[in-house]
C-alpha cells in the first residue's frame, strides 16, 4: 500500500496482477508514455548538502552475495515511530530510460542520505532491473480515454461473499491480536480486518514483482516525463527500501510486492514500514508478509497516527439535505462541523442521541459518484473516515473498507 503517499484505487489492480510473471530485463531503455496518479510532494536537496558517510561495516559471513550483508550483521538502530528518514537528492528523469551510471549515482546519494555502506548500496542497485510490465501498468489508458467512475461497481469488487467469508475466518483466527490492537490503538478489529481483506484478500495476493525492480523502474523510468515529482517520490521510496532491507538484514533482491512496490498483508510502502510498522509479537523482527500479528498492529498504528479517534464511527448517522450535500468538497480533511451541517438542513438519524461523541468532532460530506447510473450517494464522514483516506487517498477505497468492516460483523 501507499500509506501517506499512496496512489488512489491502485490496490485492486495490484491484487489482480499479483500473479504476473516477472519479466525483468537489464535497464537500458524505458517507454515514454505517461500515467496519472495524484501529485506528490517530494523532498529535494542538492548533492552538495549530503552528509558524510560513516565507515561501512565488514561482511564477515561466507557464502553471501558480494556486497550484501548476512542477516546477523549489526544494523543501525531503526527509526523511531513517526520519524521521517532524511531527504534524498533528486535525479531528474532521463528521457528514454537511464543508464548504469545513473543507478550508480543514485546508489551513492542514497548511501549518503540514509547513512548506508556505499559498497553495499552500489551492489544492491547494480542488481536492479527495468521491468517493462511495471511501466505499462503505471501508464494511463491509451488515447487518454477517461475512465467512468462507478461507486456501485467499485464496492461490488470488495464487499462480496469471498472477502466476507475469509474475513470472518481471519477475525476468528486472529482474535487475540485484533483485540490487542483495539485496546492499544483504539482501532476496531473489524476495520483492520477489512483493510487487509481489501488490500490482499487476507494475504493471498501480496504481489509477485521484485520490489527492487518495481521501485527502480518507477524511480528512473517513470512513464510520464512531464511529472518528475512522481519519479522523485519513487526515488525516495527506493532509498527507504534500501534502508529497510539493510536494517533488517535482507537481500534487497528478495522482497516481492505490488507493481508499485507495496508489500505484505497490509501493502505498506517502504517509507510506511520504516515509520509505522510494529513488531507485534516482540520477536525482534517485523514481518508483514507472514506474521499476522505484526500486520494487524501495524495497520492499527498507521491509522492511529493518521488521526483515528477511538470510539467514533466511520460515518455519522445523519440525514443530509440537498443544501448540505452541496458542501462535499472532495478533500481529504473534514472541513465542516455539526453546526454548519445542521445550518444547511442536516438532521440526526432517528434514535441518535444529541450527546453522541461524533457531534463534537470535525465532519465532512462524502460524495460517492456513480457516473454510469448518473447518481451520487452522500454520507457524513467523521475523522475516522479521513484516517482511512490516508491509507489510500480515495473516497471509494475508504468507504469500501468501512462497508466491508460492517459486513464482517453481521451474522452469516
C-alpha positions, 0 to 999 in steps of 0.5 A: 500500500501507499500509506501517506503517499499512496496512489488512489484505487491502485490496490485492486489492480495490484491484487489482480496482477499479483500473479504476473510473471516477472519479466525483468530485463537489464535497464537500458531503455524505458517507454515514454508514455505517461500515467496519472496518479495524484501529485506528490510532494517530494523532498529535494536537496542538492548533492552538495548538502549530503552528509558524510558517510560513516565507515561501512561495516565488514561482511564477515559471513561466507557464502553471501552475495558480494556486497550484501550483508548476512542477516546477523550483521549489526544494523543501525538502530531503526527509526523511531515511530513517526520519524521521517528518514532524511531527504534524498537528492533528486535525479531528474528523469532521463528521457528514454530510460537511464543508464548504469551510471545513473543507478550508480549515482543514485546508489551513492546519494542514497548511501549518503542520505540514509547513512548506508555502506556505499559498497553495499548500496552500489551492489544492491542497485547494480542488481536492479532491473527495468521491468517493462510490465511495471511501466505499462501498468503505471501508464494511463489508458491509451488515447487518454480515454477517461475512465467512468467512475462507478461507486456501485461497481467499485464496492461490488469488487470488495464487499462480496461473499469471498472477502466476507467469508475469509474475513470472518475466518481471519477475525476468528483466527486472529482474535487475540491480536485484533483485540490487542490492537483495539485496546492499544490503538483504539482501532476496531478489529473489524476495520483492520480486518477489512483493510487487509481483506481489501488490500490482499484478500487476507494475504493471498495476493501480496504481489509477485514483482521484485520490489527492487525492480518495481521501485527502480523502474518507477524511480528512473523510468517513470512513464510520464516525463512531464511529472518528475515529482512522481519519479522523485517520490519513487526515488525516495521510496527506493532509498527507504527500501534500501534502508529497510532491507539493510536494517533488517538484514535482507537481500534487497533482491528478495522482497516481492510486492505490488507493481508499485512496490507495496508489500505484505498483508497490509501493502505498506510502502517502504517509507510506511514500514520504516515509520509505522510498522510494529513488531507485534509479537516482540520477536525482534523482527517485523514481518508483514508478509507472514506474521499476522500479528505484526500486520494487524498492529501495524495497520492499527498504528498507521491509522492511529497516527493518521488521526483515528479517534477511538470510539467514533464511527466511520460515518455519522448517522445523519440525514443530509439535505440537498443544501448540505450535500452541496458542501462535499468538497472532495478533500481529504480533511473534514472541513465542516462541523455539526453546526454548519451541517445542521445550518444547511438542513442536516438532521440526526438519524432517528434514535441518535442521541444529541450527546453522541461523541461524533457531534463534537468532532470535525465532519465532512460530506462524502460524495460517492459518484456513480457516473454510469447510473448518473447518481451520487450517494452522500454520507457524513464522514467523521475523522475516522473516515479521513484516517482511512483516506490516508491509507489510500487517498480515495473516497471509494477505497475508504468507504469500501473498507468501512462497508466491508468492516460492517459486513464482517460483523453481521451474522452469516 
